[in-house]
Amino acid sequence: MTDILITSARIVDGTTDQPQDAVDIRLADGQVQEQGQNLSPGAETVVIDAKGQFVMPGLIDAHVHVNAVDANLKANAALPDPIVTIGAMNQMRAMLMRGFTTVRDLGGATGAFRQAMGAAPLALPRLNICGKALSQTGGHSDLRGPFERTPTEGHQDRLGTMGVICDGVPAVRQAAREQFRSGADFLKIMANGGVSSPTDPIHFLGFSREELIAMVEEVNNVGSYAAAHLYTDEAIRRAVECGIHSLEHCNLIEAETAQLAANLGCIACPTLITYDKLASEGASMGLPAASVAKVDDVRLKGLESLTIMAEAGLPMAYGSDLLGGMQPHQSGEFELRAKVLPTQMVIAAATQIAAKLMRMEGKLGTLNPGAFADVLLVKANPLENISVLSGQGEGVSAIIKGGDIVKHEALLA
């Protein structure tokens, strides 16, 4: 890791509605060491002048599927592990080059995969995982069509599989324990119908309350939390009442439920960009026709849901949830949200709020001393022009992850 001094850094981290006054930031040993005025470099310190640019903590995408190299999740589950591994590594590299230094995987990536990515020959984002998502028979991770009789166990151990099937309280307890045994940071539960699965309409509730409560008890037993795939207001309220903390998607949430979730300390993670791209590109990327037909049920209410949650004071982390060839649109969530939310709130979603959701406050989403040395230099003020964060990182001139310089245009000039 290189000792780095960033000078004239005007920080934009979502905590203020204007860039902060310029400071110098010293990075060493993979962490932010200090901030101050006129800090002096050492003999071997790399100095990066941020004058005329803006400095951000590394971005966090709190809802990705790094192993979804094919938008058709049934086809993805059938892929050999080596193909998924290389595809996922390429996708993660592209995420990092867009400025996402940490990503939270919501179903698919395993503890063994994370360890392998840590040994990859190129820099990749920090990976936070739930292991395999837990689904019921006929639920959002059951990819069999209505007339298939293939045993559900067929592909559940493959890297390209997003979830496992478990029914009944003993089975969900065992499945939850298995995810934590094999390295999960939190638990993902399919608690509502979904788009990319064939036999569960959007209103489908799936797990019983007893099963949800059992899974929440298991996460509490290991000091973690549960995230749930949710669309309808009924499903969201039910999940919140059962103790679910992280509310994924939430397109059809109503004001009363949003207020309840906020009062109980929940955090939502909307993923609007995925529905936008599923509608426009899903069919061409291999998404089954039955799934494409379900997209508008949730897409058209997405922006309204952001307003409802904001008015209730329900914090919202940044999420993209893109599959396969749609992954390059990851940064498009910024501009979508900025249509209805203050830009400061949109930025906070990918910094401090996502860090809080992951229980990594002070380590991620900030440039205060003690945080991971994850830093971006951006070419324009994102509070005035959020599109500087869009695309494939063209608006980002430097990326530092864990104290290592991944990209620095000035060094290449």
N, C-alpha and C positions, 0 to 999 in steps of 0.2 A: 504494500500500500504506500502511496506517495504522500509526503507532507505537502499540503496545498494551502495557499493563502489567496482568498478571493477578496479583492479590494473594490471599494466603491459599490458595495452590494445594496441595492434597493430591493428589499424583500417583499414579495407578494405571496402570502400563505393562507389567505382566506380569513384571517383574524381582523383585518381592517379593510375599509372601503377605498383606501388609497395606498400606494406603495409606501413602505416605511422609509425613514431617513437612512441615508447611506451609512453602512458600517463595513468593517473588514471582518471576514470569517476565516478562522483557522481550522483546517481539517487535518487530523492525524490519527493513526491507528484505527481507521475505519469509522471514526466518530467526529462530530463537531466538538472541538476543544474549547473555543472561545469566540466571542464577538467583541468588537471594540473599535476604537478610533486609532488610526495610524499604527496598526500592528506591524511588527518588523519580521521579515522573512529570515529563515535560517539559510545556511550556506547552500543547502540542497533543496530548498523549498521551491516548488513550482508556483509561480505567481500568475493568477488569472485576473485580468482587469475587467471588471463588470461595468465600467462606466458606459453610459448610453444604452445599457440593457437592463433586464430585470431578473432577479434571482428568486427561484422557487425551490421548496423542498421537492424531492422526487414525488411524482404523482402515484396515486394508488387506485387501481381498478379493483373494486371489491366484489365483482361478480364476473368471472371468466370461466371458460372451459378449455384449458390449454390442450387437452387431448382430443378435442373435437376437430379433427382434421378434415372430416367430411360432414356436411350439413345434414345428411341422412344418417341419423344416429344408429339406426339398425345396421346400415352398411359399415359405419365406423366401428361398431362393436365386433364385426367379423374380421376386421383388419388384423394382420399379424402384429405382435407387439413391436418389432423393430421398425416397421413402417410408421406406426403411431409415435414412437419415440422420436424419430428424426423429424417428423412433421410437427410435433409439439415443440421440439427445440427450435425449429425455424420460426414458429409462431411466437414463442416467448422472446426470441431475439428481436423480432419486429416490434413487439410490445415495448421492450426496453428502448429501442431507437425512437419510439414516439414519446418517450419521457416517463413511462410507467416503470418505476424501479421496484415496485412491489405489486403483486397481484394475488388475489384470493380466489382459489379454485373452488367452484361450487358443485363438484361431482366429477370424478374420473381420475384425477391425479392421486397417486398413492405415496406412502412414505418411502418405498423403495425408489419410485420414480423421482421424487424430490432429491433423494440422496444422489442419484445418478446425475441429475441436472446440476447439482453442486460440484460435480467433477467434470462438467462439460468443458471443452477447450475454448469456449468463448463466453463472454459475460452475458448473464441472463437475469431477469428480475428475481427478486426474493419471492419465494412461493409459500403461501399460506394455504392449507388444504383441509378438506373435510373427509378425504378418502372417497369412498363410493356413497352416493346418496341413498337413503332408505326409501323404498317405495313398496306399495302393496300390490298384490295381484291385480292386473288391469289398470294400474296407476301410471304415473308419468315416467317411470323407468321400465315399464313392461312394454317392450317394443314388438311383441307378437301381435299379428292381426287377429281379428275375431274368430277366424276359422283355423288358426294354427294350434297344433297340439304339442309342439316341441317343448321339452322341459325347460323351465326358466333358468336352470343352472347352466345351460349350454355355454353362454359367453360371459358369465358373471365375473370370472377371474381374469378376463382379458383387460389389457390396459385401456383399450378403446371403449370400454363399457362405462357408462356414466353412473349406474346405480345397481343396487341389489334388491331382490324381492324378499320381503319378510311379512308374515301375517300372524297376528296374535301377540299378546303381551310377552310371552317367553321368547318368541322369535325376534321381536324388535329389540328386546333387551340384549340378546346375544349379538345381533347385528351391530348395535351401537357400540357394545364393548369391543367387538372385533375391529371397528374403525379406529378406536383409540389405541387398541393394542398395536395396531400396525402403523401408527404415527400421525393420526388425524389431530388437528388443532381444535376442531369444533365439529358439530354434527349437522348434516343437511337432511331435511325431511321433505318428502313430496306430499304436501298436505292439501293439494287441490289438483284439478284437472290441468292439462297442458296442451301446448300447440304441437310439439314435436313427437308426440306419442299417439298411437292410432285408436285406442279404445276408450279414452277418458275425455268426455266433454268438459268444457271449462268449469261448469258448475260442480263437477264431481268432487266429493269431499274425501273419499278414500279411507284413511285411518280413522278408527274410533277415537273418542276422547280418551278412553282408557289407554290406548296405545300411545297417543301423543303424550299423555301425562307420564307414562312409563319411560319414554325416551327422554323427556325433560329431566326426570329424576336421575337417569343415567348420566346426563351431561353435568348435572349439579354434583353428582358423586365424584367426578373427576375435575371439578373446578372449571368447567368450560361453559359453552352455551349452545343453543340450537338455532339454526337458521331454517326457514321453511319457504318452499315454493308456494306462492299464494297469488290469486287473482281476485276472487270475488269477496265482497264485503262480509258475507256469512263466514267464509273460510278464514278470513283474516281475524275477525272477532273471536272465532272459536280457538284459533291458534294462540292469540294473545291471552285469552282466558286460561289456556292450558300451560302457559309459561314460556312460549316461544319468544325469543329476544330479537332475532334478526328476521325482518319481514321482506322477502324478495319479491320484486315486481310491483304488486299492490295496485294494478291498473284500475280496478273497480272499487276501490275503497271509498267509503262515505265518511262524512264529517264526524259523526258520533264515534265511529270506530277509530278514526285517526286520533281523536282526542283521548280515547281510552288508552290507545297504544302509547301516546306521548306521556300520559300520566303514569304509566307503568314502566317508563324508561326504555321502551323499545327503540330500535333504529330501523328505518326502512332502507331498501336498496332498489330503487327503480332502475329499469333497464330499457329505456324507450327506443334506443337506436336499433335494438335487435328486431323489434316489430316493424319498424320503418323499412329495414333491409329484407326481412323475411317477406314482406308484402311485395317489394320491388324486385328482389333477386332470388327469393327462396326456390321457386320452381326451377330456375336455370341452374341452381346449385345442387339440385337433387332432393330437395325437400318434398316428401310425398304430397299428393294433391289434397288428401284429407287434412293434412296439417296446414297447408296454405289457406284452405277454406276457413280455418279457425282463427287466423291471424287478426282479422279486423274486429273480432269480438273484443279484443283487448287493446289493439293499437289505437282505436279512435278515442278512447277515454284516457290515454296516457298523460297528455299535457294537463288535463283537468285534474287528474289525481295529484300532480305535483302541487298545484295551487291548494287543494284540499289539505294535503299534508303540511304544507308550509304554514297555512293559517292555523292549524292545530298545534304548531310548534313541534311536530314530529321530525326529528333529524333525519336527513337523507344522505346516505353515502353514494359514491359514484359507482355505477355498474354498467357493463356493456352486454354481456351474455351472448356474444356473437358465435356463430358456428361456421366451421369450414372456411370456404372462400370469402365469407362476409367479414372475417376478422379485421381486414384493413380499415374498416369503418369505425374502429374502436373509439377514436377521439371525437367522432361525430356527436356523441352524447353531450359534449360541452355546449355546442351551439343549439341543440334541441332544447335543453333545459333553459338556456338563456333567453328563449322566446317568452318565458313566463315567470322566471325567477331572477332576482338580483344576481349580478355576476359574482359578487363576493360569495354568495351562498353556493353558487355552482362550483367555484374554486374550492371552498371549504369542504364540499362533498368529497373531493379527491385528495384532501390533505387531512385536516384535523378530525373530521367526522368519520372518515374511513379508518383512521388510526384508532379512534375510540371504539368503533365497532369491532375491530380486531384485537382490542385490549392491548394495544401497543402505543398508547399515548406517551409522549415524551421520547419515543424512539423513532416514530414515523410521522410524516406530515408536519414537521417543524424543523427549524434550523437552530434551535436553542442548544446550548452545550449539553452533551450526553446523548443527543440524537444520532442515529446512523448518518454517516456522511453521504447522503443521497441528495444531490443538488442539480438543478437545471439553470442554465442561462437562456432566457428567451429574448427574442429580438424586438418585441413590442410589449407594451403594458397590457397584460391579459384582462385587467379590470376594465379597460377601455375597449379592447379588441380581443374577445375570447377566441376568435378564429385563429389566433397565433398558435394555439394548442392543437388545432385540427390537422388533418392530413397524416403524413408519415414522419413527422418530426422536422419538417422544413423550417418551422419557426423557432426551433430549439438549436442554439449554437453550441451548447456544451451540455454533456450529461456525465455526472459523476455518480457512481453507485458503490456504496460501501468504501468510499475513499479511493476507488480506482477510476481513472479517467477513461470513459467509454467513447466519448465523442468530444472533440474540441476543434471547431472550425479554424480558430486562429492559429493553432499549431500546424494545420495542414496548408495554410495560405502560402 
